[in-house]
């Protein structure tokens, strides 16, 4: 059985999820957690991920307080968008927390 992970979403996404801000999803890695999240809430996909499958520029994701952008760098010799996300293969444990934040800017 894969670990259960809590995913916390920003209030900006409440209209997309019908007011749900916290979900429990399953997966053995961040990649599997993200896949389960989108399977459960497919309307989140365009708000969190771009067409190449990477996080949108304004989306921040923290795994147990660590920014996922700082996890393992590109796979050797792979400069494709998917290669930049090999940190998504980071294992998760039961009870881990994933926190999504969206940068807000304006003038």
N, C-alpha and C positions, 0 to 999 in steps of 0.2 A: 504494500500500500504506500502511495506517495504521501509525502508530508503535506499537512494543511498549513497554509500561509494566509495571513491577514493582509488584504490590500486596502489601503486608505486612499480615498480620492478627494480632490479639492472641491470646495463648494461650487466652483465654476461649472463643474460637470453634473451637478444635481439635476438640471433639466434633462440631461441625456439618460440618466439612470433612474428617473422617477423618484428622486430624493435620496437614493441609496448612496451612502458615502463610505461604507465599509463592507467588504465582501470577503468570504473565505473561499479560497481557490486551492487547487492541489498541483503539485509538480515537484520533480526532483532537482530541477535547475530553474534559474530565472527564466530561461527561454520557455520551459514547460509551464511555468506559472503565468507568463504573459499570454501563451496560447490558450490556457484554460480561462483566463480572464476574458479574452476576446470571444471565446466560445460561449461563455455565460452572458456576456454583455457586448454583443457585436457592434452596437452603436458607439462604443468607445473607440473603435479602431481609427476612424478619421481624426479624432481629437488627440490621440496619443502617438500614432504612428504615421509616417509619410508613405508614399507609394512604394518606396524601396524597402519598407519594413523597419526602418530605423525610427528612433524617437524623433518626433518633430522638434525643431530647434528650440522652441519655448518650453518643452516638457523636461522636467527634472524628475529623476526616479532614485529613491534611496532604499537600499536593502539593509535593514538593521542600522540605519543611520549613515551608511556609506554610499556616497554618490556613485551610481552604477557606471557613469561615464569614466570613472577613474579605475575601473576594473581592467583586467588584462587587455593589452593593446591588440593591434591587428594581428591576425594569423600571418605567419611567415609567408611572404610573397603574395598575399591576398589583399588587394587594395579596393575590393568591391565593397559596397555599403554593408552587405551581410558580413564581410570579414571584419569590419570595424566593431561588430557587436559580439565577438567571441567571448567577451566577459559575461554574456548572457548564459554561458554554459556553467557559470558559478553555481555550485550546489546550494540548495536551501535545506533548512532543517524544520522540523515540526515547530510551530509557534513563531517562526520568523515573521517580520513585518516588512511590507513593501509600501512605501509612501510616494505617491505621485504629487507633484506640485507643478503649477503652470506659472511661468513668469508673466507678470502683468506690467505693461509699459504704456506710455502715452505722453502726450504733451499738452 
